[in-house]
């Protein structure tokens, strides 16, 4: 699913115009991004948590030349799924597997 498909699905579920759904999605993304930039995490109970992790400086290798390189320290966004989301995803997989058995 891409962004336009997500906007269309949100608009249909919320019974609102696509334009309003797109504004809502944009506001959500910008808010989460702003909080992560500020060093905060965003926790949506049952859905998951968005947070920033810090990666330490480390040694790596250039795959083409095999030369050692230093990979600088960096920050990376991370999403950890909540219990309810994990259960919902796993429940749908179990139902799909049962239907496929012969």
N, CA, C and O atoms as a DFTB+ gen file, in Angstrom:
408 C
 N C O
     1  1       0.845      -1.173       0.000
     2  2       0.000       0.000       0.000
     3  2       0.896       1.244       0.000
     4  3       1.810       1.361       0.816
     5  1       0.628       2.142      -0.899
     6  2       1.397       3.381      -0.940
     7  2       0.593       4.502      -0.262
     8  3      -0.506       4.274       0.245
     9  1       1.158       5.707      -0.264
    10  2       0.535       6.819       0.456
    11  2      -0.863       7.140      -0.064
    12  3      -1.786       7.325       0.729
    13  1      -1.032       7.209      -1.372
    14  2      -2.355       7.560      -1.915
    15  2      -3.386       6.477      -1.601
    16  3      -4.550       6.791      -1.350
    17  1      -2.981       5.228      -1.611
    18  2      -3.896       4.140      -1.250
    19  2      -4.261       4.211       0.237
    20  3      -5.404       3.951       0.615
    21  1      -3.281       4.564       1.075
    22  2      -3.541       4.718       2.504
    23  2      -4.517       5.864       2.745
    24  3      -5.449       5.727       3.537
    25  1      -4.313       6.978       2.078
    26  2      -5.208       8.135       2.215
    27  2      -6.623       7.740       1.794
    28  3      -7.588       8.080       2.479
    29  1      -6.752       7.035       0.692
    30  2      -8.067       6.607       0.213
    31  2      -8.748       5.679       1.221
    32  3      -9.945       5.812       1.476
    33  1      -7.994       4.746       1.790
    34  2      -8.553       3.812       2.770
    35  2      -8.962       4.546       4.047
    36  3     -10.012       4.258       4.620
    37  1      -8.135       5.493       4.492
    38  2      -8.474       6.289       5.681
    39  2      -9.738       7.102       5.443
    40  3     -10.606       7.172       6.313
    41  1      -9.846       7.719       4.265
    42  2     -11.012       8.533       3.934
    43  2     -12.285       7.690       3.943
    44  3     -13.327       8.122       4.436
    45  1     -12.185       6.494       3.397
    46  2     -13.356       5.609       3.348
    47  2     -13.762       5.158       4.750
    48  3     -14.944       5.192       5.092
    49  1     -12.796       4.737       5.561
    50  2     -13.106       4.262       6.924
    51  2     -13.653       5.372       7.804
    52  3     -14.550       5.133       8.612
    53  1     -13.122       6.590       7.658
    54  2     -13.547       7.708       8.498
    55  2     -14.714       8.476       7.889
    56  3     -15.203       9.436       8.486
    57  1     -15.164       8.063       6.709
    58  2     -16.260       8.721       5.998
    59  2     -15.988      10.219       5.877
    60  3     -16.780      11.059       6.303
    61  1     -14.834      10.519       5.278
    62  2     -14.420      11.907       5.094
    63  2     -13.801      12.074       3.719
    64  3     -13.408      11.085       3.101
    65  1     -13.705      13.294       3.229
    66  2     -13.072      13.516       1.922
    67  2     -11.588      13.136       1.954
    68  3     -10.930      13.228       2.990
    69  1     -11.086      12.711       0.805
    70  2      -9.673      12.329       0.711
    71  2      -8.761      13.486       1.103
    72  3      -7.711      13.273       1.708
    73  1      -9.153      14.687       0.766
    74  2      -8.348      15.869       1.084
    75  2      -8.147      15.996       2.601
    76  3      -7.046      16.294       3.064
    77  1      -9.215      15.767       3.363
    78  2      -9.132      15.844       4.825
    79  2      -8.303      14.687       5.387
    80  3      -7.545      14.868       6.340
    81  1      -8.446      13.511       4.799
    82  2      -7.667      12.356       5.252
    83  2      -6.184      12.588       4.988
    84  3      -5.339      12.225       5.806
    85  1      -5.875      13.186       3.856
    86  2      -4.479      13.490       3.537
    87  2      -3.901      14.507       4.521
    88  3      -2.752      14.380       4.943
    89  1      -4.697      15.517       4.887
    90  2      -4.252      16.501       5.882
    91  2      -3.987      15.825       7.228
    92  3      -3.001      16.127       7.900
    93  1      -4.873      14.911       7.610
    94  2      -4.724      14.212       8.887
    95  2      -3.466      13.349       8.887
    96  3      -2.722      13.336       9.868
    97  1      -3.226      12.635       7.800
    98  2      -2.030      11.794       7.701
    99  2      -0.772      12.656       7.736
   100  3       0.196      12.320       8.419
   101  1      -0.784      13.764       7.001
   102  2       0.370      14.665       6.977
   103  2       0.636      15.224       8.372
   104  3       1.787      15.303       8.799
   105  1      -0.423      15.611       9.085
   106  2      -0.276      16.135      10.444
   107  2       0.307      15.070      11.372
   108  3       1.164      15.372      12.202
   109  1      -0.153      13.834      11.234
   110  2       0.362      12.734      12.059
   111  2       1.854      12.528      11.810
   112  3       2.641      12.449      12.754
   113  1       2.234      12.442      10.551
   114  2       3.637      12.210      10.190
   115  2       4.522      13.353      10.686
   116  3       5.588      13.113      11.253
   117  1       4.085      14.589      10.475
   118  2       4.871      15.744      10.914
   119  2       5.003      15.805      12.430
   120  3       6.054      16.179      12.951
   121  1       3.941      15.439      13.137
   122  2       3.979      15.445      14.600
   123  2       4.940      14.385      15.129
   124  3       5.746      14.665      16.016
   125  1       4.860      13.177      14.591
   126  2       5.769      12.108      15.019
   127  2       7.209      12.498      14.699
   128  3       8.097      12.324      15.533
   129  1       7.444      13.018      13.510
   130  2       8.787      13.439      13.104
   131  2       9.330      14.515      14.050
   132  3      10.488      14.454      14.464
   133  1       8.504      15.486      14.386
   134  2       8.917      16.558      15.285
   135  2       9.273      16.046      16.676
   136  3      10.260      16.477      17.270
   137  1       8.472      15.136      17.182
   138  2       8.747      14.569      18.504
   139  2      10.039      13.771      18.506
   140  3      10.821      13.854      19.453
   141  1      10.272      12.993      17.444
   142  2      11.506      12.205      17.366
   143  2      12.721      13.116      17.254
   144  3      13.758      12.838      17.856
   145  1      12.605      14.208      16.484
   146  2      13.709      15.162      16.372
   147  2      14.030      15.787      17.725
   148  3      15.185      16.101      18.012
   149  1      13.002      15.965      18.556
   150  2      13.189      16.560      19.877
   151  2      13.721      15.561      20.900
   152  3      13.991      15.923      22.045
   153  1      13.870      14.307      20.487
   154  2      14.388      13.289      21.393
   155  2      13.313      12.577      22.192
   156  3      13.622      11.808      23.103
   157  1      12.053      12.824      21.861
   158  2      10.944      12.178      22.564
   159  2      10.499      10.934      21.809
   160  3      10.841      10.744      20.641
   161  1       9.731      10.090      22.493
   162  2       9.144       8.957      21.798
   163  2       7.643       9.135      21.744
   164  3       7.069       9.841      22.573
   165  1       7.006       8.504      20.781
   166  2       5.558       8.572      20.608
   167  2       5.014       7.167      20.817
   168  3       5.333       6.243      20.069
   169  1       4.189       7.025      21.846
   170  2       3.654       5.711      22.189
   171  2       2.151       5.697      21.973
   172  3       1.419       6.483      22.574
   173  1       1.700       4.801      21.113
   174  2       0.275       4.616      20.842
   175  2      -0.090       3.241      21.406
   176  3       0.190       2.215      20.788
   177  1      -0.711       3.231      22.574
   178  2      -1.010       1.984      23.276
   179  2      -1.797       1.045      22.359
   180  3      -2.804       1.433      21.765
   181  1      -1.325      -0.181      22.257
   182  2      -1.958      -1.187      21.420
   183  2      -1.444      -1.202      19.989
   184  3      -1.540      -2.222      19.308
   185  1      -0.902      -0.085      19.528
   186  2      -0.386      -0.014      18.159
   187  2       1.126      -0.155      18.145
   188  3       1.664      -1.050      17.494
   189  1       1.815       0.731      18.864
   190  2       3.271       0.632      18.901
   191  2       3.929       1.914      19.353
   192  3       3.260       2.885      19.708
   193  1       5.261       1.904      19.334
   194  2       6.055       3.028      19.801
   195  2       7.063       3.434      18.737
   196  3       7.774       2.599      18.178
   197  1       7.109       4.730      18.471
   198  2       8.121       5.314      17.595
   199  2       9.175       5.927      18.501
   200  3       8.835       6.677      19.416
   201  1      10.449       5.625      18.265
   202  2      11.521       6.213      19.061
   203  2      12.795       6.308      18.241
   204  3      12.886       5.764      17.140
   205  1      13.778       7.010      18.795
   206  2      15.067       7.164      18.128
   207  2      16.099       6.333      18.877
   208  3      16.179       6.387      20.105
   209  1      16.892       5.560      18.128
   210  2      17.986       4.813      18.736
   211  2      19.301       5.428      18.281
   212  3      19.395       5.988      17.189
   213  1      20.297       5.319      19.120
   214  2      21.615       5.846      18.785
   215  2      22.534       4.694      18.411
   216  3      22.674       3.725      19.156
   217  1      23.145       4.813      17.267
   218  2      24.103       3.802      16.804
   219  2      25.510       4.325      17.070
   220  3      25.833       5.463      16.726
   221  1      26.334       3.498      17.676
   222  2      27.706       3.893      17.985
   223  2      28.576       3.847      16.731
   224  3      28.249       3.181      15.749
   225  1      29.684       4.568      16.791
   226  2      30.669       4.514      15.710
   227  2      31.202       3.078      15.663
   228  3      31.439       2.463      16.703
   229  1      31.385       2.560      14.466
   230  2      31.862       1.184      14.349
   231  2      32.709       1.014      13.094
   232  3      32.725       1.869      12.208
   233  1      33.402      -0.095      13.047
   234  2      34.254      -0.387      11.898
   235  2      33.478      -1.263      10.916
   236  3      32.768      -2.186      11.315
   237  1      33.624      -0.961       9.643
   238  2      32.990      -1.762       8.604
   239  2      33.966      -2.005       7.475
   240  3      35.141      -1.651       7.574
   241  1      33.485      -2.604       6.409
   242  2      34.337      -2.866       5.244
   243  2      33.604      -2.440       3.983
   244  3      32.396      -2.634       3.848
   245  1      34.362      -1.854       3.065
   246  2      33.827      -1.526       1.759
   247  2      33.697      -2.849       1.009
   248  3      34.707      -3.518       0.794
   249  1      32.501      -3.249       0.606
   250  2      32.324      -4.560      -0.015
   251  2      33.082      -4.746      -1.332
   252  3      33.458      -5.867      -1.677
   253  1      33.302      -3.681      -2.050
   254  2      33.987      -3.842      -3.339
   255  2      35.508      -3.872      -3.200
   256  3      36.176      -4.585      -3.949
   257  1      36.073      -3.105      -2.251
   258  2      37.536      -3.058      -2.119
   259  2      38.052      -3.826      -0.911
   260  3      39.258      -4.040      -0.786
   261  1      37.157      -4.244      -0.019
   262  2      37.496      -4.945       1.229
   263  2      38.277      -4.048       2.196
   264  3      38.804      -4.527       3.200
   265  1      38.351      -2.754       1.895
   266  2      39.074      -1.801       2.731
   267  2      38.261      -1.509       4.003
   268  3      37.038      -1.382       3.954
   269  1      38.965      -1.407       5.143
   270  2      38.301      -1.072       6.399
   271  2      37.895       0.396       6.375
   272  3      38.653       1.258       5.930
   273  1      36.692       0.662       6.859
   274  2      36.216       2.038       6.949
   275  2      35.574       2.239       8.328
   276  3      35.161       1.275       8.972
   277  1      35.496       3.475       8.766
   278  2      34.822       3.797      10.017
   279  2      33.433       4.325       9.683
   280  3      33.285       5.291       8.934
   281  1      32.428       3.684      10.243
   282  2      31.054       4.123      10.058
   283  2      30.742       5.056      11.229
   284  3      30.787       4.623      12.380
   285  1      30.429       6.316      10.965
   286  2      30.221       7.275      12.054
   287  2      28.974       6.968      12.890
   288  3      28.054       6.292      12.429
   289  1      28.962       7.474      14.112
   290  2      27.787       7.330      14.972
   291  2      26.613       8.048      14.311
   292  3      26.799       9.041      13.608
   293  1      25.402       7.538      14.543
   294  2      24.216       8.159      13.951
   295  2      22.989       7.835      14.787
   296  3      23.027       6.993      15.685
   297  1      21.916       8.514      14.475
   298  2      20.623       8.252      15.108
   299  2      19.712       7.663      14.040
   300  3      19.818       8.008      12.864
   301  1      18.817       6.771      14.457
   302  2      17.899       6.154      13.500
   303  2      16.515       6.009      14.128
   304  3      16.405       5.640      15.298
   305  1      15.462       6.294      13.367
   306  2      14.117       6.079      13.895
   307  2      13.820       4.582      13.969
   308  3      14.294       3.797      13.148
   309  1      13.027       4.207      14.967
   310  2      12.689       2.798      15.168
   311  2      11.210       2.715      15.532
   312  3      10.690       3.571      16.247
   313  1      10.541       1.681      15.036
   314  2       9.154       1.422      15.403
   315  2       9.080       0.052      16.041
   316  3       9.563      -0.929      15.475
   317  1       8.483      -0.021      17.209
   318  2       8.286      -1.303      17.888
   319  2       6.785      -1.536      17.981
   320  3       6.071      -0.747      18.600
   321  1       6.309      -2.602      17.377
   322  2       4.880      -2.905      17.350
   323  2       4.372      -3.243      18.749
   324  3       5.071      -3.884      19.534
   325  1       3.155      -2.809      19.052
   326  2       2.519      -3.103      20.331
   327  2       1.900      -4.489      20.324
   328  3       1.763      -5.123      19.278
   329  1       1.532      -4.944      21.505
   330  2       0.986      -6.291      21.674
   331  2      -0.283      -6.512      20.835
   332  3      -0.424      -7.544      20.179
   333  1      -1.190      -5.553      20.861
   334  2      -2.452      -5.719      20.121
   335  2      -2.210      -5.806      18.619
   336  3      -2.861      -6.592      17.931
   337  1      -1.271      -4.999      18.099
   338  2      -0.960      -5.046      16.669
   339  2      -0.328      -6.390      16.304
   340  3      -0.672      -6.981      15.280
   341  1       0.585      -6.868      17.130
   342  2       1.217      -8.173      16.877
   343  2       0.175      -9.282      16.864
   344  3       0.184     -10.152      15.993
   345  1      -0.725      -9.238      17.847
   346  2      -1.771     -10.275      17.917
   347  2      -2.698     -10.217      16.702
   348  3      -3.096     -11.254      16.172
   349  1      -3.040      -9.004      16.264
   350  2      -3.922      -8.859      15.101
   351  2      -3.256      -9.415      13.845
   352  3      -3.899     -10.097      13.047
   353  1      -1.962      -9.120      13.671
   354  2      -1.234      -9.605      12.494
   355  2      -1.109     -11.122      12.536
   356  3      -1.301     -11.789      11.520
   357  1      -0.789     -11.671      13.701
   358  2      -0.632     -13.113      13.822
   359  2      -1.960     -13.843      13.701
   360  3      -2.000     -14.961      13.187
   361  1      -3.039     -13.241      14.160
   362  2      -4.364     -13.863      14.038
   363  2      -4.758     -13.986      12.574
   364  3      -5.348     -14.990      12.173
   365  1      -4.437     -12.969      11.769
   366  2      -4.794     -13.029      10.354
   367  2      -3.945     -14.057       9.620
   368  3      -4.420     -14.679       8.669
   369  1      -2.693     -14.247      10.044
   370  2      -1.837     -15.256       9.414
   371  2      -2.348     -16.659       9.720
   372  3      -2.345     -17.525       8.845
   373  1      -2.787     -16.888      10.954
   374  2      -3.298     -18.205      11.329
   375  2      -4.532     -18.557      10.510
   376  3      -4.684     -19.691      10.055
   377  1      -5.418     -17.570      10.324
   378  2      -6.636     -17.799       9.539
   379  2      -6.304     -18.096       8.090
   380  3      -6.950     -18.940       7.468
   381  1      -5.307     -17.418       7.542
   382  2      -4.919     -17.634       6.146
   383  2      -4.297     -19.016       5.977
   384  3      -4.539     -19.684       4.971
   385  1      -3.507     -19.446       6.939
   386  2      -2.834     -20.753       6.846
   387  2      -3.868     -21.881       6.921
   388  3      -3.749     -22.873       6.203
   389  1      -4.874     -21.739       7.776
   390  2      -5.880     -22.784       7.904
   391  2      -6.623     -22.998       6.597
   392  3      -6.952     -24.128       6.238
   393  1      -6.887     -21.911       5.889
   394  2      -7.611     -22.005       4.632
   395  2      -6.811     -22.652       3.524
   396  3      -7.395     -23.191       2.584
   397  1      -5.488     -22.616       3.605
   398  2      -4.632     -23.133       2.547
   399  2      -4.361     -24.628       2.677
   400  3      -3.970     -25.270       1.702
   401  1      -4.564     -25.190       3.869
   402  2      -4.269     -26.633       4.057
   403  2      -5.251     -27.479       3.262
   404  3      -6.420     -27.128       3.100
   405  1      -4.742     -28.601       2.774
   406  2      -5.607     -29.508       1.997
   407  2      -5.859     -30.776       2.735
   408  3      -6.564     -31.653       2.235
